[in-house]
Amino acid sequence: MDTNSVSPLPPMEEAMDRVSEKSHPGTPNGIEMPPPPDEKRYEEDPDNAWNCCSWCEYLLIVILSTILLVGVLVLTLFWVMFYREGFAWSESPKQQFNLHPILMIAGFVTLSGFSILIYRLCRCVKHIYVKLIHMFFHAVAIPCIALGFLSVFDSHEALQKVNFYSLHSWLGFVTMGMFVLQFVIGFFSFLVMLCCENKTYSCRSAMVPIHASLGLANFWLAIATSVTGLIEKERETVNEAGVSQENKLIEHYITSAIGVALIFIGIIVTFAVRRSNAPASAKVYVTERI
């Protein structure tokens, strides 16, 4: 008998071996193999230990961004309530229009800013939960943006103003379109495709930098749209009759403060997204953001 020959597996063992291979495709005999070095997760890297400076930077970004994102919305509410006759969905076109800056800043800046920062900075829960929170904030922003658009559209119709004639309106239209596109692509690419996680891995890896870059560009577009809207409103206020010069000057300072806060928000969100927030020796893998 030839000792070099290999005896075939018994029928039962061969069947079990086939079932094991089907349950774990791509792994020999169903044994889970460790991921290759270039596919490791961020949290699996033992060298990725934060030092004191990393924690201080992390806390500074979280605290400062929270103050700015909430503060710009509060400042906008203060401006509208005390210097623009308040807001309401009523027969008054002016009060209905005043819903527009509040809802747009709430949706495009505050909620979207928190969504971006939570996705980038939150490391205390599983990544799938971070994705769901990220999507939730953007989903809540959608009705704010829709109502903000309807409020300005209805108020312009009541006042017989032309729609989509200014740079502010054009930028707003592009920002809304990109926002919807980003939401739909992100929902299908990073949540629906998880149903076939192994097969869609390469596609999701390729989509990560595209989605992140377009999301940051969309956020800056929202800030640019908000700033141009403030400038447009300030030009109207200069020629507004029945308002004292003192109130006009105070309102000018308030709108300028809102614009500066928006620019600082864009800077700190960009810094948080592009910064690894980890020691220089730590390795950050692209799969961390999948």
QUIFENUR-V753837 format. One record per residue. N is the residue number from 1. RES is the residue in one letter. PHI is phi in degrees with one decimal (999 if undefined). NEAR is the number of other C-alpha atoms within 10 Angstrom. D_CENTER is the distance of its C-alpha to the mean C-alpha in Angstrom with 1 decimal. Layout:
N & RES & PHI & NEAR & D_CENTER
N & RES & PHI & NEAR & D_CENTER
This chain:
1 & M & 999 & 4 & 69.6
2 & D & -75.4 & 5 & 67.1
3 & T & -74.7 & 6 & 65.0
4 & N & -81.6 & 6 & 62.3
5 & S & -74.8 & 7 & 61.5
6 & V & -104.6 & 7 & 58.5
7 & S & -74.9 & 7 & 59.2
8 & P & -66.8 & 8 & 56.8
9 & L & -69.7 & 10 & 54.7
10 & P & -61.9 & 8 & 56.1
11 & P & -56.8 & 9 & 54.7
12 & M & -67.0 & 8 & 52.9
13 & E & -65.6 & 11 & 51.2
14 & E & -65.6 & 12 & 50.2
15 & A & -65.7 & 11 & 48.5
16 & M & -63.9 & 12 & 46.6
17 & D & -64.9 & 15 & 45.5
18 & R & -67.4 & 12 & 44.2
19 & V & -63.2 & 13 & 42.3
20 & S & -65.8 & 16 & 40.7
21 & E & -67.4 & 15 & 39.6
22 & K & -69.7 & 13 & 38.0
23 & S & -72.0 & 12 & 36.1
24 & H & -130.0 & 14 & 34.7
25 & P & -62.9 & 13 & 34.5
26 & G & 83.9 & 13 & 34.7
27 & T & -124.5 & 13 & 36.3
28 & P & -69.0 & 12 & 40.1
29 & N & 57.5 & 16 & 41.8
30 & G & 74.3 & 16 & 38.6
31 & I & -84.0 & 13 & 38.1
32 & E & -68.8 & 11 & 34.4
33 & M & -92.4 & 10 & 34.2
34 & P & -66.1 & 8 & 31.9
35 & P & -65.9 & 9 & 29.1
36 & P & -62.5 & 7 & 30.1
37 & P & -55.8 & 8 & 29.1
38 & D & -83.4 & 9 & 26.4
39 & E & -118.0 & 12 & 24.7
40 & K & -69.0 & 17 & 24.7
41 & R & -83.8 & 17 & 21.8
42 & Y & -60.2 & 17 & 20.6
43 & E & -72.9 & 13 & 22.0
44 & E & -88.2 & 9 & 25.3
45 & D & -83.5 & 13 & 26.1
46 & P & -67.5 & 9 & 28.9
47 & D & -80.8 & 12 & 28.7
48 & N & -88.4 & 16 & 25.1
49 & A & -96.4 & 12 & 26.5
50 & W & -78.9 & 14 & 24.9
51 & N & -101.4 & 10 & 27.4
52 & C & -63.4 & 9 & 27.7
53 & C & -64.8 & 12 & 26.0
54 & S & -64.8 & 16 & 22.9
55 & W & -67.0 & 14 & 22.7
56 & C & -63.0 & 12 & 23.4
57 & E & -62.7 & 13 & 20.6
58 & Y & -61.0 & 15 & 18.1
59 & L & -65.1 & 13 & 19.4
60 & L & -62.8 & 12 & 19.5
61 & I & -64.0 & 19 & 15.9
62 & V & -62.9 & 19 & 15.0
63 & I & -67.5 & 10 & 17.7
64 & L & -65.5 & 13 & 17.2
65 & S & -66.9 & 23 & 13.5
66 & T & -63.3 & 16 & 14.3
67 & I & -61.1 & 12 & 17.3
68 & L & -69.7 & 19 & 15.7
69 & L & -66.8 & 22 & 12.9
70 & V & -76.7 & 15 & 15.5
71 & G & -63.5 & 15 & 18.3
72 & V & -67.4 & 23 & 17.1
73 & L & -71.4 & 22 & 16.9
74 & V & -63.8 & 15 & 20.3
75 & L & -65.1 & 17 & 21.7
76 & T & -66.7 & 20 & 20.9
77 & L & -61.8 & 20 & 22.5
78 & F & -61.5 & 14 & 25.5
79 & W & -61.5 & 20 & 25.9
80 & V & -70.1 & 19 & 26.0
81 & M & -73.1 & 14 & 28.2
82 & F & -101.1 & 10 & 30.7
83 & Y & -127.8 & 15 & 30.9
84 & R & -123.5 & 16 & 29.8
85 & E & 68.4 & 12 & 31.9
86 & G & 79.1 & 17 & 29.1
87 & F & -141.3 & 19 & 27.1
88 & A & -172.8 & 15 & 28.1
89 & W & -90.6 & 14 & 28.1
90 & S & -133.1 & 10 & 31.8
91 & E & -74.9 & 10 & 34.5
92 & S & -80.9 & 12 & 33.7
93 & P & -60.7 & 19 & 31.6
94 & K & -68.0 & 21 & 30.7
95 & Q & -67.7 & 20 & 29.4
96 & Q & -68.6 & 22 & 27.5
97 & F & -63.0 & 25 & 26.0
98 & N & -65.0 & 25 & 24.9
99 & L & -69.2 & 23 & 22.4
100 & H & -60.7 & 23 & 20.5
101 & P & -64.9 & 22 & 19.3
102 & I & -66.6 & 22 & 18.5
103 & L & -69.4 & 24 & 16.5
104 & M & -69.5 & 26 & 14.6
105 & I & -68.9 & 25 & 13.7
106 & A & -63.0 & 24 & 12.9
107 & G & -79.9 & 24 & 10.5
108 & F & -76.9 & 26 & 9.1
109 & V & -106.4 & 25 & 9.2
110 & T & -66.8 & 24 & 9.9
111 & L & -67.6 & 23 & 8.0
112 & S & -66.0 & 28 & 4.6
113 & G & -63.6 & 24 & 5.8
114 & F & -63.4 & 21 & 7.0
115 & S & -61.4 & 22 & 4.4
116 & I & -65.7 & 22 & 3.5
117 & L & -67.7 & 20 & 7.2
118 & I & -62.7 & 17 & 8.4
119 & Y & -63.9 & 19 & 7.6
120 & R & -85.5 & 19 & 9.3
121 & L & -106.7 & 17 & 12.0
122 & C & -77.2 & 13 & 13.0
123 & R & -129.3 & 11 & 16.1
124 & C & -96.5 & 8 & 18.4
125 & V & -130.7 & 8 & 17.9
126 & K & -62.9 & 9 & 18.0
127 & H & -65.9 & 15 & 15.2
128 & I & -66.0 & 13 & 15.4
129 & Y & -69.9 & 13 & 14.8
130 & V & -63.2 & 19 & 11.7
131 & K & -60.9 & 19 & 10.5
132 & L & -66.1 & 16 & 11.8
133 & I & -66.1 & 16 & 10.3
134 & H & -58.1 & 20 & 6.7
135 & M & -68.7 & 20 & 8.2
136 & F & -61.6 & 14 & 10.1
137 & F & -62.7 & 19 & 7.9
138 & H & -68.2 & 23 & 6.7
139 & A & -66.3 & 16 & 10.4
140 & V & -67.6 & 14 & 11.7
141 & A & -69.3 & 22 & 10.1
142 & I & -61.4 & 20 & 12.1
143 & P & -63.8 & 14 & 15.5
144 & C & -62.0 & 20 & 14.8
145 & I & -67.0 & 22 & 14.2
146 & A & -63.5 & 15 & 17.2
147 & L & -67.2 & 15 & 19.5
148 & G & -62.8 & 23 & 18.7
149 & F & -68.6 & 20 & 19.7
150 & L & -65.6 & 15 & 22.8
151 & S & -64.5 & 24 & 23.9
152 & V & -72.9 & 20 & 24.2
153 & F & -66.8 & 18 & 25.7
154 & D & -67.4 & 15 & 28.3
155 & S & -66.6 & 21 & 29.2
156 & H & -66.7 & 17 & 29.8
157 & E & -65.3 & 13 & 32.0
158 & A & -67.2 & 13 & 33.9
159 & L & -90.3 & 10 & 34.5
160 & Q & 58.7 & 9 & 35.2
161 & K & -97.1 & 12 & 32.7
162 & V & -78.9 & 10 & 31.5
163 & N & -92.6 & 12 & 28.0
164 & F & 56.6 & 13 & 25.9
165 & Y & -115.9 & 9 & 28.3
166 & S & -106.9 & 13 & 26.4
167 & L & -61.1 & 13 & 23.9
168 & H & -58.5 & 18 & 21.5
169 & S & -68.8 & 15 & 21.8
170 & W & -65.3 & 13 & 21.5
171 & L & -62.5 & 19 & 18.3
172 & G & -63.3 & 23 & 16.9
173 & F & -64.0 & 15 & 18.1
174 & V & -64.4 & 14 & 16.6
175 & T & -63.2 & 22 & 13.1
176 & M & -64.1 & 19 & 13.5
177 & G & -62.5 & 12 & 14.8
178 & M & -67.0 & 18 & 12.2
179 & F & -61.6 & 22 & 9.5
180 & V & -62.8 & 13 & 12.0
181 & L & -61.9 & 13 & 12.8
182 & Q & -62.3 & 18 & 9.4
183 & F & -64.0 & 17 & 9.3
184 & V & -65.9 & 11 & 12.9
185 & I & -64.3 & 13 & 13.0
186 & G & -63.6 & 21 & 10.4
187 & F & -62.5 & 15 & 12.3
188 & F & -77.1 & 11 & 15.6
189 & S & -75.7 & 19 & 15.0
190 & F & -112.5 & 23 & 13.6
191 & L & -121.5 & 17 & 15.1
192 & V & -65.9 & 11 & 18.1
193 & M & -67.4 & 17 & 19.3
194 & L & -67.1 & 16 & 19.6
195 & C & -62.7 & 10 & 22.8
196 & C & -122.5 & 9 & 24.4
197 & E & -59.9 & 13 & 22.7
198 & N & -69.4 & 11 & 25.5
199 & K & -74.8 & 11 & 26.0
200 & T & -99.6 & 14 & 22.4
201 & Y & -60.5 & 16 & 21.7
202 & S & -65.9 & 10 & 22.5
203 & C & -66.1 & 12 & 20.4
204 & R & -67.2 & 21 & 17.2
205 & S & -63.1 & 17 & 18.1
206 & A & -71.5 & 12 & 18.4
207 & M & -80.2 & 16 & 15.1
208 & V & -57.3 & 18 & 13.0
209 & P & -64.7 & 14 & 13.5
210 & I & -67.3 & 11 & 13.3
211 & H & -63.4 & 17 & 9.9
212 & A & -66.5 & 17 & 8.6
213 & S & -66.6 & 13 & 10.7
214 & L & -67.1 & 15 & 10.0
215 & G & -64.7 & 19 & 6.3
216 & L & -67.6 & 18 & 7.6
217 & A & -63.4 & 15 & 10.5
218 & N & -63.9 & 21 & 8.9
219 & F & -65.5 & 24 & 7.6
220 & W & -67.5 & 22 & 11.2
221 & L & -62.2 & 21 & 12.7
222 & A & -63.7 & 26 & 11.6
223 & I & -66.7 & 23 & 13.2
224 & A & -62.1 & 20 & 16.1
225 & T & -63.9 & 24 & 16.6
226 & S & -64.3 & 23 & 16.7
227 & V & -66.1 & 20 & 19.2
228 & T & -65.7 & 19 & 21.3
229 & G & -66.2 & 20 & 21.5
230 & L & -63.9 & 19 & 22.7
231 & I & -63.9 & 17 & 25.3
232 & E & -62.6 & 14 & 26.4
233 & K & -68.7 & 12 & 27.0
234 & E & -66.3 & 17 & 28.8
235 & R & -63.8 & 11 & 31.2
236 & E & -69.1 & 10 & 32.1
237 & T & -68.6 & 15 & 32.7
238 & V & -59.2 & 13 & 35.2
239 & N & -95.7 & 10 & 37.5
240 & E & -75.5 & 11 & 37.0
241 & A & -87.2 & 7 & 40.4
242 & G & 81.8 & 6 & 41.3
243 & V & -118.7 & 12 & 38.9
244 & S & -68.9 & 9 & 40.4
245 & Q & -64.4 & 10 & 39.7
246 & E & -65.1 & 9 & 38.7
247 & N & -65.0 & 11 & 36.0
248 & K & -63.1 & 17 & 34.8
249 & L & -68.0 & 11 & 34.7
250 & I & -63.6 & 13 & 32.8
251 & E & -63.9 & 19 & 30.2
252 & H & -61.8 & 17 & 29.9
253 & Y & -66.2 & 12 & 29.1
254 & I & -66.4 & 17 & 26.5
255 & T & -65.5 & 19 & 24.6
256 & S & -66.2 & 16 & 25.0
257 & A & -65.3 & 15 & 23.5
258 & I & -63.2 & 23 & 20.4
259 & G & -63.0 & 21 & 20.1
260 & V & -64.7 & 13 & 20.6
261 & A & -62.0 & 19 & 18.0
262 & L & -62.8 & 24 & 15.4
263 & I & -64.9 & 15 & 16.4
264 & F & -64.3 & 16 & 16.4
265 & I & -62.0 & 25 & 12.9
266 & G & -60.2 & 21 & 11.9
267 & I & -66.0 & 13 & 14.4
268 & I & -70.9 & 18 & 13.5
269 & V & -68.1 & 22 & 9.7
270 & T & -62.2 & 17 & 11.2
271 & F & -62.5 & 13 & 13.9
272 & A & -66.6 & 20 & 12.0
273 & V & -74.6 & 17 & 10.1
274 & R & -83.2 & 13 & 13.5
275 & R & -87.3 & 10 & 15.8
276 & S & -77.2 & 15 & 17.0
277 & N & 53.6 & 21 & 17.8
278 & A & -147.2 & 18 & 21.0
279 & P & -60.2 & 16 & 24.6
280 & A & -63.8 & 10 & 25.8
281 & S & -81.4 & 10 & 27.8
282 & A & -76.1 & 16 & 25.0
283 & K & -105.0 & 16 & 23.9
284 & V & -113.3 & 17 & 20.3
285 & Y & -98.9 & 16 & 20.3
286 & V & -65.1 & 16 & 18.0
287 & T & -69.0 & 15 & 18.3
288 & E & -58.1 & 15 & 16.6
289 & R & -99.7 & 18 & 13.2
290 & I & -98.0 & 20 & 14.7
